[in-house]
Amino acid sequence: MSKSKNQHVVPHDGEWAVKKEGSGRATTVVPTQKEAIEKAKKIAKNQNVELLIHGRDGQIRERESYGSDPHPPKG
């Protein structure tokens, strides 16, 4: 069984794309980052993977984990 890949929300030609980690093609392209995050969250939850949200500069600004976290918080 192949391991699912994390989902990324990234800037894409003035719009926002949801991309699977390691893929050159976008799963979907939408006008707003909010819309891309909503779509990516659904995919990440369904696949039990991590969601990485990038800013306009391409740097990761937020992460959300929907999978089995190898380092879960204590308590």
N, C-alpha and C positions, 0 to 999 in steps of 0.2 A: 504494500500500500504506500502511495507517495504522500509525503507530508504537505499539508496545505501551506500556502504562502501568505505572508502578512499583506494587508491592504494599505495603500498609501493614497492620501489626498494631496495632489500636487498642482501647481499652476501650469496652465496649458494654453498658450496662444491667447492670452487675455481672458481665458475662462478657467475652469477647474476640472481636473480629471481624477477618476478613481483608477488606480493601477495596481495590479497584482505584482508583488515583489519579484523582480527578475524579468518581468515582461516588458517588451518594447512598446506594446500597444495598450491603449487605455480601454478599460472595461466600459466606461461611460464618460462623456464630457458634458458638463452642465455650466450654466452662466455664473452661478454663485458658489462660494466655498461652503456655505451652509447646506445647500442642496447636495453637494458632493459628500459632505460629512454624513448626512442622513443616509444616503445610499451606501456608503462605505461601511457604516455601522451595521446595517442589515447584513451585508455580506460577511463582515468579520464575526458577527454573532453566530451566523449560520455555519461558518467554517471553523469556529472556535480558534481564531487567530488574533493577532494584534493589529490595531489600527494606528497608523502613524500619520499625523496631520502636519503638513509642511506650510510654512508661511510663503508670502510672495517672493521672498529671497531664496526659497528652496530649502532652507534649514528646517529641521524638525522642531516644531514648537509645542507639540502635545502628543502623548501616547495613551492609548486605552487598550487594555488587555481583555480579550473575551475568551482566551484559551486557558490551558493549564499552565499557570505561572510557575516556572522553576524556582522562583525565589519569592513566595507569597509573604505579605507582611505578617509580623507576629502579633498575637493578641487579638 
